[in-house]
Amino acid sequence: MVKFSKELEAQLIPEWKDAFVNYWQLKKQVKKIKVSRVPKQATDADYGVSLFDPIRSISKKISDKLFNFDNRLTEIIQVKSKIRKNGEEEEIFETELVQLFSEEDEVRVFFEGLDEELNKVNQFYKTKETEFLERGEILNKQLQILLDLKQILDDRRWKNSLSKPKLSNVPSSWSSTPRNSDYSSENSAELSATPTGTELTQTDEAISALERNGVSFTNTATRGKTKKGKPKMAMRIDIPNNTPTRTITAVTSMLWEDLVNNPKKESPGEFINRKKIQCAEKIIRGAFVELYRGLGLLKTYSSLNMVAFTKILKKFDKVSNQQASASYLKAVKRSHFISSDKFVRLMDEVETIFTKHFANNDKKKAMKFLRPRQHKESHMITFFVGLFTGCFVSLFSVYALLAHLSGIFSPSTELDYMETVYPVFSVFALLSLHLFMYGCNLFMWKSKRINCNFIFEFQPSTALKYRDAFLICTTFMTAVVGAMVLHLILRAKNFLPSQVDAIPGIFLLFFITLLICPLDIFYRPTRYCFLKVLRNIVCSPLYKVLMVDFFMADQLTSQIPLLRHMESTACYFLAGSFRTHQYETCKTGRLFRELAYVISFAPYYWRAMQCARRWFDESDVNQLANMGKYVSAMVAAGARITYANQQNHLWFSVVVVTSVVATVYQLYWDFVQDWGLFNPNSKNLWLRDELILKNQSIYYFSIALNAVLRVAWVETVMGFHKISYVESRFVDFLLASLEVIRRGHWNFYRLENEHLNNVGKFRAVKTVPLPFRDADSDG
């Protein structure tokens, strides 16, 4: 049977952990009470044991039940609630010991701690309940505005279709003027209409409905007039800047208003059509899903704390041989976090609204959004991970034996082999190693209760588990080593070199086909999410930057050797070198050398553009400092490539200076900004106050390891080793692998710091920015 403490640890909400009952501290207090009773039990034993003791015990229990034992319960403890007014009313529970306990001091400390935990839980519950209720009211208003707008658009479309032959009677439509903010074209929507008769009545009714739901229109005196003297009405629709079109619109609007210092005049501009309304509808739907998720978390919070109070009071009764739990549990059940049913009613309301407006009255479809099912982990995945691991080890042993027997690394054949096979297979080897490190990260994040799915905004039903990552990794490596063995066997069978050397290219094409395959096989949601994130990175800064976007871009900065190998592979096959075995084009060609700069710069450039975009969206100066880190890395990378082509003392000095500056910059940012360490005022020496790993020495070791591997990565690209060609390639691969390992090691502490930031703010639900607000509001 699993202990409740472990069950509570596994089920509590990680971001709200500090707000839960401190069951472990209360359990320690109960143990102190138990220890304090030992001497007294020893003195009682001096009287000896009587044969009548069982009879006395049974008779005592019967008499307790017969002679109104419930009244005696209240004489042991009394739980009182007081109203404390600190600006607002707050209910405080306090326990008084009516009956003297043999361990009075320990019992008093226990109940003081219990009261403190009850008050803490109650207060946190009230805060979150109020927050969700207010969010629910706002969402109801937003939904009503959306429904009114859709109705107006439908009516106007119908009227336009009726009055189409009469061009003079076509009413004007909703138009928007883009303005700069965190959202795409903060659309100042205006309805310039000249309605008459029935149309005027319907428009006034629509305006009144929208104003009742929180849309503030300019008053009659200041509102603009149409040609016939009718008032214009204005409202703003905030659509997030998450597409290139909206981003470009926002930037051009900012330049027009700030540089020219002449805001754009109102014009028909961009029509607020059904597409824009659909975007607002999608935002509101997502906000309802997050609200429902938050209410579910609050329900879990309430039930788990109730069970914790029940369990700890039962332990107290057992140790103290008293029946105090019933009295205290009555007070717990009277408390707000148990007695309140507001969140239950709100959950029912959200289900009804979502089913009606977002699921076409299909309850089952609505529940798929509101309560997505998590796929149960299959033991078949574990089985295949073991199977492919065994296959990989066996095939790699066969490959090593065949390579030795065929003399593939002898001076006469090593050049051809390293130019044809090494680039392609090293790409998959580095990719598989990165997947393996990601699987280790997922395992550690899960074991330490770090909610990576919430941080990355992944869907729990389709998010990759650590077993899945290990399965993909072992599958790739088995396929790669199998292809390498097949390549050696065909070479030994005297097949044509042009046919044999095409195997790496065929393998690469198969991988690309599998990656973009539209069939629902081999983790299609994960593959498409990966492609979407890559698109966002490559198109930086046109797309809004999410946590997963810049996290993946950081991974790419550690995979520059992989990108260089992909460049060599593409050149090798596109230039036809696998047929002619002439490698000058892919070594000394001007285009190839220039592409080396582009590929080495690209990951740092993408990451710098993401920082610029975040600065634009969030006005955070730290993002400009972070961008400087990637610019310094670009300068250092360019200096190293130039030194590789022009080895002289001048460029060597430039490489040393730029690489040292970039490395120190990166180490500072790793430790202070990304990991949150080196806090001089921390209670943990030069670390931070909150640590997930209990052993502090692990953090000091990680700091040293990260610094060493950062320096090793810098020395790698400098190419100081004077060894043979094959050995230099293997050393390059080894150090590239060390950089991937360093990145996987960095990942854990980066997400740990992000998780602790969420915990500090009790942030367990994503806050969705809502689309409708007052046109005159700047916020």
Steps between C-alpha positions, in 0.01 A plus 500: 500500500639840398548748785280806479803733513630348175153503349461868588843578355402329174157663464544856623525787255873584474447874446279516814712275718572770760127567536413139589484364854854441625414140577861404558558765770178404678607137484825592676298670777293185544820296534622741771176441690552126466858524629392714797253229606764228536619587855146511631424161349809362671384619845155353447656163433621480864148414615505183293243359261165372620281231346208741532659768278322383177168495686559852637587621149183357345280634779661845463420509128139390563453762771646771277245422231206464739563808715508775240864475392443760229462766767838405641664551164442869520668505839833379356550788253294795385555643153387862480481723196555874531449775245811712467458827313809618319334713240279201414343221701709190551395190695770363733482160674652451846498186717481503880594199713215445745625169643855476634723266302796321653710655219337842509788697342537268201123482448468877516777537239328242281164676505659841446668360191173339393314833539769677302473247216120519498505879484763491224297254291182697557655832402667361186176332394306825541759689295496251212121463510456876476751513216319229300157650567615838374654333196172321436304826508742663257481202265119510505512865394756423229286216370190718491690767303616230258145371451369854442773571245430176316131587494573848362726359230238242404231766480716731292599221266132421449417867441792539259377203300152656477626848404779387270346644178463840671859602560401824667319314777785261589579564869860550602668218687713462805844644438811507709799726544816316605684637799816392676481274804569146605228387267458491131327805373330591824202549284311816574179379343256758380152465368429793274147445391209700375209283608141615484176374644515138605875481433563787744297323769692175450833683506408688819396172659834345402689802638304482824568127531871550446518791747320294762775240464787734572579651158557869564402722208586865472215721624260682275678832531843374400405211272569558135211564265411352165391714207139478616589593857475152645754407769791266428582236756847361575631193675834320495567137419840379617628212291842363604798579279569133429516509120736684263220709348383634835857561614585701188177699541583583861859603418401721204231662712753569774746654252227717352381627835835533679742602224269711287321615817174508310251226585318344212168652424193292531423331174308197386831315537483137590152360532407310812362203318394156615861382500591755766195408704598132472843586639338675797271200546801268511664717768185500715463125458857449622432731795197290600710182479766653728232622742350151517845352556562745782170409664594132475830575674313688773272199549804274533653746746189493718460121506869423563519744791186353654649152483826631648320652799306178553813283486708713735218524757457123495871466571465740790206304644696178475808642674321701770227239570243780469213567262572859395471452127121520485490844661772643281366345180167672566688830492685396183172412329358839601800679350467676167715264290259211577164671549516727194342364183555804279769331291272197444224723366752687284633171360147395406442840342822479297406150379158624392637809324779310328264226383251749361730751330819310416389137452165531319316359805715186486588420862748228407688732265509773764647264760781410258611863521427556867622164632752359250584139573859412569628193322607227736862400473533165330744231606554430131699824475730382778536165328596656166745738669678198643478310172645781289768571760614139473488516120706819502772350721513184288511684168763743624720206604454347154583835338821540702607147405423547127673840493813344647499202263433706187765761589254781441706745706829423327680799336400386149123493562445726799449819295220359284325344797517809721375723219207276405379325813618708795297823441162328456529248780651752742189715447278216620740408780498855640124523455449169682730611781298819538179296514655277763593804710148637454361166620722527808370854552139381478572223750661742748228764455232241567677353803552850648141609421602773253199565278676525163175458304357813661824695449524401132120523452485143371178302489526227768326251270761532223812615687806279473575284805852400596442142383388633163817709470712195582307292243561756222866526599564123502303453176710761322829365626408143409403614149819709464736222610306251288549723194870531580534119523310463170732756340809302604354168385414637155848650466648160585276338233664726235190701415558820305619785727239735352225256602638423845573862585140594420383312813555797736301724266216248477495475879485880531212521251313230691541698823374825341201314350416352838528841664243664271281190450133603540392154615424459869801278568817535704398794723339725239394772754857519629647510148269778390557695821875470435457632144281785622760604758775485236287723275457751782876500563604540138247780447607692810405770591174482305336248736421561865767330713381234742702309756529194277623715209801655671570177689527314167708782351745459788525131409592598144788717623652178638450314171711715267725199419186310398394785270850509348481127434162552331664766282774253400244227431285727282805616307623143463178376339396813310848539344504131402815426702366158598542399132825676410665490845636849433471695826657834403158663446393424855831602655654792318203639309422867565128442547569220748733723703248784507221264603716392795467854638124505442442164668722585797325835543142379444415350845646803681325738261163327552546512875602868489190582293284319753650721772424808289143383453454437873638846572249644252210309659595523868718817515750301708851650481649167613408361160734750334779384731418141409513593133849639558609156620403341169657782299829440683469129422448583130814715497702223669368237257586717199850562636560126545389416146724773359795378705445146366552640146767760583718372782715792614578670829258788443197278454614273782496801735156601373370146555634485855358840599156452343466142626596593856255793504221285356568213742506724809179669380333161447614361837367805683166468325485123562558526872333828595213546254411152371571298815435776756815415696779713654260688726728656770209535746377142463475272800677241284854627441522661151198306377134601544249471784285232339669182377326194362800269539569439868876454465659843454830352382325394176449868413865587563608203288261606223643853501854364459394248232314762297803734512740224390277387213447859387877542474536162328247609241699819432826312464335249267422740225842658527654174373822499699553122472769394250396145422402296196188573297295208634604565857415869467151406375448269796621766742260749342215252541597431862508868593175566311348220708631663818328824401172310453547343844568844647180631343297211641655570839415872461139417410416352840610805699343742252158342542551459874547876529194567282294257710607669825396837353155354433489353851593835653207664320264199549458499122346167396267620223585695187358853484344554158483866382143580403406661167243769584566816694424871506634682195612792719697271733875488459544183698 
